[in-house]
């Protein structure tokens, strides 16, 4: 049975202006410039550059509060009321458009660099070989199966099945392997390999032969597992060679390209340039923070539009077309005013937040020593500037700061804390830096295990477990001791 009843409840909602401000805050400099350009194209009442001496706000307020002529409360037209037109039930498109956090809303109009694709580059090389029709079909299919790293990841059985179903070419694995050897002759060397071992072997066989290359080929073809696991003693015994000979052979292998496709396909990738949103300089021993000038554009409301509004107010006879036009003008003026105010608030929020971060990490910014970084979480800064944690997160996640020590992502200055042996709170970044330095200075012939690293950190006053050392080491992208070993 259906029933109707009234229910009263309190709820919090963000105003359109607040939503707009939050979206502007999270934009880095380049994206902000694109958003600004888009807004100026869509709103003719918004103009760049300095405004004329006359104050728009006075004209606008006088117009809004006047008792004669046009007024917000005046009904213009038979069915349109200005109050209703500008009410929350009929919010202008300007205030509801969003490019929030969903990937669906991202701008898809990205220009791609023109040029020959990697697949086409390989296909063109097939023209230098004499192939039958079937062999060419197989070769082109194999080339089409090469991924961006230069490998063919699929089995020959699967390729044979696909050739039969999609290309109407019936063949066997032996015939495919014969054509695959032709693909292996294409440039860059190593392309078309089915695994890393085959990729390295192809490249070595293409090199000019000498004792070091011959030994390297032998190691890759016949002792690849011992090589990857760095069982150097087993290699010395297996091939009856000296350490110097093994070292020279390994040097040949280390100069090979494990991803031959990357040398070509990477040329067509879009390079993303980072524009720092802030700059920190040291002036007379003190820190000086500046906001990138591109984040503070000069904007004003169009004088022509305000004059139109004034003209309408002063006109005695108001036609239907004039009344329709004034609705459009009023909407665009409001939109321009809101956008200018949002940009001012954005500038202030960015500067206040970064200023708090800079002073919180003053020792680091003065010295550049990462061990001086204090433990800092979003809430620390949010409490400092009396703003919400989400606001600080929007500033930190996508913004960069130019420091005397390089351009840094702001969120990298945030880290958890742990207690040292003296009961002091220290940043986990400090421990990672010491761990990184310790590993860099170790004897590579006898690299330090995680247990030994934990013991060294304990001696330095950081009592952390071996598993924590392993976690930090993995976060630093440093391999285990055995894989760091060199001869």
JOLIN-V441947 format. One record per residue. N is the residue number from 0. OMEGA is omega in degrees with one decimal (999 if undefined). Layout:
n=N omega=OMEGA
n=N omega=OMEGA
This chain:
n=0 omega=-178.6
n=1 omega=177.9
n=2 omega=175.2
n=3 omega=176.9
n=4 omega=178.7
n=5 omega=178.1
n=6 omega=178.4
n=7 omega=176.5
n=8 omega=176.5
n=9 omega=177.2
n=10 omega=179.0
n=11 omega=176.8
n=12 omega=175.5
n=13 omega=175.8
n=14 omega=177.8
n=15 omega=179.4
n=16 omega=178.8
n=17 omega=178.1
n=18 omega=179.0
n=19 omega=-179.7
n=20 omega=-179.6
n=21 omega=179.8
n=22 omega=178.2
n=23 omega=-178.3
n=24 omega=-175.2
n=25 omega=-178.2
n=26 omega=170.7
n=27 omega=-171.3
n=28 omega=-176.5
n=29 omega=179.0
n=30 omega=177.9
n=31 omega=178.8
n=32 omega=177.1
n=33 omega=178.6
n=34 omega=178.8
n=35 omega=179.0
n=36 omega=179.6
n=37 omega=-178.6
n=38 omega=-179.0
n=39 omega=177.1
n=40 omega=-175.8
n=41 omega=-175.6
n=42 omega=-178.1
n=43 omega=179.4
n=44 omega=-179.2
n=45 omega=-178.0
n=46 omega=177.4
n=47 omega=179.1
n=48 omega=-178.1
n=49 omega=178.8
n=50 omega=174.9
n=51 omega=-176.2
n=52 omega=-177.7
n=53 omega=-175.1
n=54 omega=-179.5
n=55 omega=-173.6
n=56 omega=-178.8
n=57 omega=179.6
n=58 omega=-175.5
n=59 omega=-178.7
n=60 omega=179.4
n=61 omega=-179.7
n=62 omega=-177.8
n=63 omega=-172.5
n=64 omega=-176.2
n=65 omega=-178.6
n=66 omega=178.6
n=67 omega=-178.7
n=68 omega=-178.0
n=69 omega=175.3
n=70 omega=-178.1
n=71 omega=-175.2
n=72 omega=-177.4
n=73 omega=176.7
n=74 omega=178.9
n=75 omega=-172.4
n=76 omega=-174.1
n=77 omega=-172.6
n=78 omega=-172.6
n=79 omega=173.5
n=80 omega=-175.5
n=81 omega=179.6
n=82 omega=179.3
n=83 omega=-178.2
n=84 omega=-178.3
n=85 omega=-177.8
n=86 omega=-178.6
n=87 omega=179.8
n=88 omega=-178.9
n=89 omega=-177.1
n=90 omega=179.0
n=91 omega=179.6
n=92 omega=-178.6
n=93 omega=-173.4
n=94 omega=-177.6
n=95 omega=178.4
n=96 omega=-176.2
n=97 omega=167.9
n=98 omega=-170.2
n=99 omega=-171.7
n=100 omega=-176.7
n=101 omega=178.1
n=102 omega=-179.6
n=103 omega=-175.2
n=104 omega=-179.2
n=105 omega=178.6
n=106 omega=-177.1
n=107 omega=-176.5
n=108 omega=-179.0
n=109 omega=179.1
n=110 omega=178.9
n=111 omega=-179.5
n=112 omega=178.7
n=113 omega=179.2
n=114 omega=179.8
n=115 omega=179.6
n=116 omega=-179.9
n=117 omega=179.8
n=118 omega=179.4
n=119 omega=178.5
n=120 omega=178.6
n=121 omega=-179.7
n=122 omega=179.2
n=123 omega=-179.8
n=124 omega=179.6
n=125 omega=179.8
n=126 omega=-179.8
n=127 omega=-179.6
n=128 omega=174.7
n=129 omega=-176.7
n=130 omega=172.6
n=131 omega=-179.4
n=132 omega=179.6
n=133 omega=179.9
n=134 omega=179.9
n=135 omega=176.7
n=136 omega=179.4
n=137 omega=-178.5
n=138 omega=-179.8
n=139 omega=177.6
n=140 omega=178.3
n=141 omega=178.3
n=142 omega=178.3
n=143 omega=179.3
n=144 omega=180.0
n=145 omega=179.9
n=146 omega=-174.4
n=147 omega=176.6
n=148 omega=178.7
n=149 omega=-175.7
n=150 omega=168.1
n=151 omega=-171.7
n=152 omega=-174.2
n=153 omega=179.5
n=154 omega=179.8
n=155 omega=178.0
n=156 omega=178.9
n=157 omega=179.6
n=158 omega=178.4
n=159 omega=179.2
n=160 omega=-179.2
n=161 omega=177.8
n=162 omega=-179.2
n=163 omega=-175.0
n=164 omega=-172.9
n=165 omega=-176.2
n=166 omega=-177.5
n=167 omega=177.8
n=168 omega=-178.3
n=169 omega=-176.2
n=170 omega=178.7
n=171 omega=-176.6
n=172 omega=-179.2
n=173 omega=179.2
n=174 omega=179.3
n=175 omega=-179.5
n=176 omega=177.8
n=177 omega=178.6
n=178 omega=179.7
n=179 omega=177.8
n=180 omega=175.8
n=181 omega=177.7
n=182 omega=179.7
n=183 omega=179.3
n=184 omega=-179.9
n=185 omega=175.1
n=186 omega=-0.4
n=187 omega=-176.8
n=188 omega=179.1
n=189 omega=-178.2
n=190 omega=179.5
n=191 omega=178.9
n=192 omega=-179.3
n=193 omega=177.7
n=194 omega=-176.9
n=195 omega=-179.4
n=196 omega=-179.9
n=197 omega=179.9
n=198 omega=-180.0
n=199 omega=-179.5
n=200 omega=179.1
n=201 omega=-178.6
n=202 omega=-180.0
n=203 omega=179.6
n=204 omega=178.6
n=205 omega=-177.3
n=206 omega=176.2
n=207 omega=-172.6
n=208 omega=171.2
n=209 omega=-175.9
n=210 omega=-179.3
n=211 omega=178.7
n=212 omega=178.7
n=213 omega=179.4
n=214 omega=178.6
n=215 omega=178.0
n=216 omega=179.7
n=217 omega=-179.4
n=218 omega=-177.7
n=219 omega=-176.0
n=220 omega=-170.7
n=221 omega=-178.6
n=222 omega=-174.6
n=223 omega=-178.2
n=224 omega=178.3
n=225 omega=-180.0
n=226 omega=-178.3
n=227 omega=179.2
n=228 omega=177.8
n=229 omega=173.5
n=230 omega=-172.4
n=231 omega=-179.6
n=232 omega=178.5
n=233 omega=178.5
n=234 omega=178.8
n=235 omega=179.9
n=236 omega=-175.4
n=237 omega=-175.0
n=238 omega=178.0
n=239 omega=-177.0
n=240 omega=177.7
n=241 omega=178.2
n=242 omega=-179.5
n=243 omega=178.0
n=244 omega=178.9
n=245 omega=179.9
n=246 omega=179.4
n=247 omega=178.9
n=248 omega=178.7
n=249 omega=178.0
n=250 omega=176.3
n=251 omega=-178.0
n=252 omega=-177.2
n=253 omega=179.0
n=254 omega=178.2
n=255 omega=-178.8
n=256 omega=-178.7
n=257 omega=177.8
n=258 omega=-175.1
n=259 omega=179.8
n=260 omega=-177.5
n=261 omega=-178.0
n=262 omega=178.9
n=263 omega=-173.6
n=264 omega=-179.6
n=265 omega=-178.3
n=266 omega=-177.2
n=267 omega=-179.8
n=268 omega=179.8
n=269 omega=179.3
n=270 omega=-179.9
n=271 omega=179.7
n=272 omega=-180.0
n=273 omega=175.0
n=274 omega=-179.6
n=275 omega=179.3
n=276 omega=179.2
n=277 omega=173.4
n=278 omega=177.1
n=279 omega=178.1
n=280 omega=175.9
n=281 omega=-178.8
n=282 omega=-179.2
n=283 omega=176.5
n=284 omega=178.8
n=285 omega=-178.9
n=286 omega=179.5
n=287 omega=-177.3
n=288 omega=174.5
n=289 omega=176.0
n=290 omega=178.5
n=291 omega=-176.6
n=292 omega=-179.9
n=293 omega=176.9
n=294 omega=-177.2
n=295 omega=-178.1
n=296 omega=175.0
n=297 omega=-178.3
n=298 omega=174.2
n=299 omega=179.4
n=300 omega=-176.9
n=301 omega=177.9
n=302 omega=-179.5
n=303 omega=-178.6
n=304 omega=178.5
n=305 omega=176.8
n=306 omega=176.6
n=307 omega=179.3
n=308 omega=-180.0
n=309 omega=179.5
n=310 omega=179.5
n=311 omega=-178.9
n=312 omega=-176.1
n=313 omega=-178.0
n=314 omega=179.9
n=315 omega=178.8
n=316 omega=-177.6
n=317 omega=-178.8
n=318 omega=179.2
n=319 omega=-179.1
n=320 omega=177.6
n=321 omega=179.9
n=322 omega=177.3
n=323 omega=-178.4
n=324 omega=-176.2
n=325 omega=175.3
n=326 omega=178.5
n=327 omega=-178.4
n=328 omega=179.8
n=329 omega=179.7
n=330 omega=-177.8
n=331 omega=177.3
n=332 omega=176.8
n=333 omega=-178.7
n=334 omega=-179.7
n=335 omega=-179.5
n=336 omega=179.2
n=337 omega=-176.7
n=338 omega=178.8
n=339 omega=179.6
n=340 omega=179.4
n=341 omega=179.3
n=342 omega=178.2
n=343 omega=178.6
n=344 omega=177.8
n=345 omega=179.5
n=346 omega=-177.9
n=347 omega=-179.3
n=348 omega=179.1
n=349 omega=-175.5
n=350 omega=-178.9
n=351 omega=-178.7
n=352 omega=-179.1
n=353 omega=178.0
n=354 omega=178.4
n=355 omega=178.3
n=356 omega=-178.9
n=357 omega=-179.3
n=358 omega=177.5
n=359 omega=-179.1
n=360 omega=-174.6
n=361 omega=-178.0
n=362 omega=179.1
n=363 omega=-176.6
n=364 omega=177.5
n=365 omega=-174.3
n=366 omega=-175.2
n=367 omega=-178.7
n=368 omega=-176.8
n=369 omega=177.4
n=370 omega=178.7
n=371 omega=179.7
n=372 omega=178.3
n=373 omega=172.9
n=374 omega=-176.3
n=375 omega=175.6
n=376 omega=-175.9
n=377 omega=-176.9
n=378 omega=178.7
n=379 omega=-178.8
n=380 omega=179.4
n=381 omega=178.4
n=382 omega=-177.9
n=383 omega=-175.3
n=384 omega=177.4
n=385 omega=175.7
n=386 omega=-179.6
n=387 omega=178.9
n=388 omega=-178.7
n=389 omega=178.7
n=390 omega=178.1
n=391 omega=179.4
n=392 omega=179.4
n=393 omega=178.9
n=394 omega=-172.2
n=395 omega=-169.7
n=396 omega=-171.0
n=397 omega=-175.7
n=398 omega=178.9
n=399 omega=178.5
n=400 omega=178.2
n=401 omega=-179.2
n=402 omega=175.6
n=403 omega=-175.8
n=404 omega=178.5
n=405 omega=179.3
n=406 omega=-173.4
n=407 omega=171.8
n=408 omega=-171.7
n=409 omega=-177.2
n=410 omega=177.8
n=411 omega=178.9
n=412 omega=179.1
n=413 omega=179.0
n=414 omega=176.4
n=415 omega=-179.7
n=416 omega=171.1
n=417 omega=-176.2
n=418 omega=177.0
n=419 omega=-175.0
n=420 omega=178.4
n=421 omega=178.2
n=422 omega=-179.1
n=423 omega=175.9
n=424 omega=178.9
n=425 omega=-178.8
n=426 omega=175.1
n=427 omega=175.7
n=428 omega=178.9
n=429 omega=-179.4
n=430 omega=179.2
n=431 omega=-179.7
n=432 omega=178.6
n=433 omega=178.1
n=434 omega=-179.9
n=435 omega=179.8
n=436 omega=179.9
n=437 omega=179.9
n=438 omega=179.4
n=439 omega=-177.3
n=440 omega=-176.6
n=441 omega=173.9
n=442 omega=-174.9
n=443 omega=175.3
n=444 omega=177.0
n=445 omega=-176.9
n=446 omega=-176.6
n=447 omega=175.6
n=448 omega=179.3
n=449 omega=177.6
n=450 omega=-179.9
n=451 omega=177.2
n=452 omega=177.7
n=453 omega=179.4
n=454 omega=179.0
n=455 omega=178.7
n=456 omega=177.2
n=457 omega=177.8
n=458 omega=-179.8
n=459 omega=176.2
n=460 omega=-179.8
n=461 omega=-177.2
n=462 omega=178.4
n=463 omega=-176.3
n=464 omega=179.6
n=465 omega=-179.3
n=466 omega=176.7
n=467 omega=175.4
n=468 omega=179.6
n=469 omega=179.5
n=470 omega=179.4
n=471 omega=-180.0
n=472 omega=178.8
n=473 omega=177.3
n=474 omega=177.3
n=475 omega=-179.9
n=476 omega=177.9
n=477 omega=-177.9
n=478 omega=178.4
n=479 omega=-173.4
n=480 omega=-175.4
n=481 omega=-178.6
n=482 omega=175.4
n=483 omega=-175.0
n=484 omega=175.7
n=485 omega=179.6
n=486 omega=999
